[in-house]
């Protein structure tokens, strides 16, 4: 039996995938890509679909950690973009973990 949290994550993932396809269309660059996305491609795609995450607006995108500051529910949130989740673990110091609320990969 699956937990409600796991099912909720699956539902969220399905909703976000649908939002991406609805927004970008099935034949748009990148959706049928077989290789990992680059850091820049992830930032580009996020900038196209951020409202699907409940984010009001993107305040800042930068090259330092965290990569992005957004406004969600009237509060600032920090987002890090990574092509592969393990890259985050490899280059982030333990002391920096509290600075980032979301990792988008």
N, C-alpha and C positions, 0 to 999 in steps of 0.2 A: 504494500500500500504506500503510495507516494504522499509526502507531506504537502500541506497546503502551500508552504513557501516554495517548494520545488515547482509545483504546478503553476503558481503565480509567476515565477520567473520564466517558465515556458510560455505562458500567456503573454507576458510582457515582450519576450523575444519575438513571438509571432506578430504581435501588434507593431513592433518597431520595424520588422522586415517588411510588413505590408505598407507601412508609412513610407519607407524608403522606395519601394517599387512604385507606389502611387505617386510620389513626388518626382522621382527621377525617370520612371518608365522602365520597361523591361530591356530596351536595347541601348540604354545610355552607357557610356564608358564606365568600365569598372565593375559592373554587376555580375558579369560572367567571368571575371578574372580568376585564374587558377593559382597564381602565385600570391604570396602575402602582399597586402597593401603596404605602400610606403607610409611613413609618418605624415607626409604632406597630403597624400590621398585621403588618409583618415580625417585629417583636419578639414579638408574640402568637403567630404561627405557629411561630416558632423555639422558643418556650417549650413548645409542644405536641409537637414532634417531635425535640428535641435528642438523645434517646438514639439515634436513627438515625445520628447523626454520631459515635457512640462516646463521647459526653460523659457523664461520671458524674453531675454535677450543676451547676446554675447557682449560682455563689457570689454574684454581684452584677450588677445591671442599673443603669446610671446614665446621667446626661445628658451627662457629659463623655467625651472620647475616651480609650480605647476604650469603647464602649457596654456591653460585657458582659465579665465575668470568669467563666470556667468551669473545671472540673477535668476533665481528660482524661488518662488513663493516669497518674493521681496527680500531675500537674503542672498549674499554672495556665496557661491560655491566654487570650488577649485576642481579642475579636471586635468588629467594627464592623458595624452594620446600615446599609444604604443602599437606598433605593428603586430607584436606578439606579446602576450601577457608576461611571459618569463623575462622579457627585456626589462620590465619594470622592476622586478625582483633583483635583477643583476646590477642595476645602477643606482638604486635609491637607498639612501642610508635610513636605518631604523628611526632616527630622530626626525626624519622628514615625512614619515607616513601620515602623521596627523594633519599635514598641510593640504591633503588632497582628499576630496570626498568621492570622486568617481575616476575610474580608469576606463577609457574607451579604446577598444582594440578590435 
